[in-house]
Amino acid sequence: MVECSQNKESIEYKAEHYQNRKFRNLEIDYNSDFGEFFSNLWAFLNDKTENKIPEENSIPIVKLTKDDTIKMPNNSVVRLVHSTLLFKVDNRYILTDPVFSDMITPFPIAAPKRFHELPITIEELPFIDIVIISHNHYDHLDEPSIKKLKDKVGHFYTTLGVKQLLLDFGVDTMKVCELDWWQSCTVNGIKVAATPAQHFSGRGLFDRDKTLWASWVISTSNINVFFSADTGYFNGLKKIGEKYGPFDMTFIEVGAYNERWKEIHMMPNESIQAHKDLAGKVFFPIHNSSFKLSFHPWNEPLNLVVDIAKKEKIEIRDPKMGEIISILEPKKTAKWWGKD
């Protein structure tokens, strides 16, 4: 059974955050132009940061089989890559932003390559009840992955405007539900809600902000979790915490940050503050250790956020890719990302 809190006005994009046929953030205007884009690209290509890419085979991976996923305990989670999480809640499977490709950009000259092996292939995954697509950036919406997944997924939930892309990738229109901020759907007792984020969208130079971006809440009668996807720090996080918190676990981006674009990607201290604003119990950092998307050393995000969490006395879990942990009673996790 599927129940959705959609309405006609929102589907027609009549919202405060949709003006002049483009979506917008409510607290800042992030208006980078072609000049800034190519400046960042040039800096990226000429980056001399030490330790920006890990040594080959240095990232430990827990390999999984289909049987391992079938035997996942109820109310557990495993990170597979970047922001791709596999949840098992109410004995059903939810996958966020599935990115299984080796590279994640339309520009081959600057294509970030995945640092590590995948814990599991798409072919080995069980049937996925729900796939959440947070926005249309290539490191969150991966066309080859969607094409491989589409026939073993029950429902896709995404943001306004992204449905057409999924249809172009071959997904059945009856499987796709678009949500605006603060809208939700309940599927077999699992509630999926789209919540605000401070980011932007676009898969090329000419489709900027034509589709919406969002963070997400997943809740059942037993668990309540928050998935940040991509966002800068903003006051809306407190509003999400007030409406949907407290959260058993928050999955918040810590990685790909830089002062050049801190409005749309949080710095590590801001990620910790977001967790506090959301009234989170356990912090799980994502969006790191898979691709080079900024100028920092590859393992800096985890080093910094673990140190900040310790000082702030915040419970943090950072399992290896492929390491299954409980959401409600997560075991302690060991440092796996090398030297400081």
Summary of the structure (lengths in Angstrom):
residues: 340
radius of gyration: 18.5
end to end distance: 48.8
largest distance: 53.1
contacts: 1146
relative contact order: 0.16
helix: 24%
strand: 24%
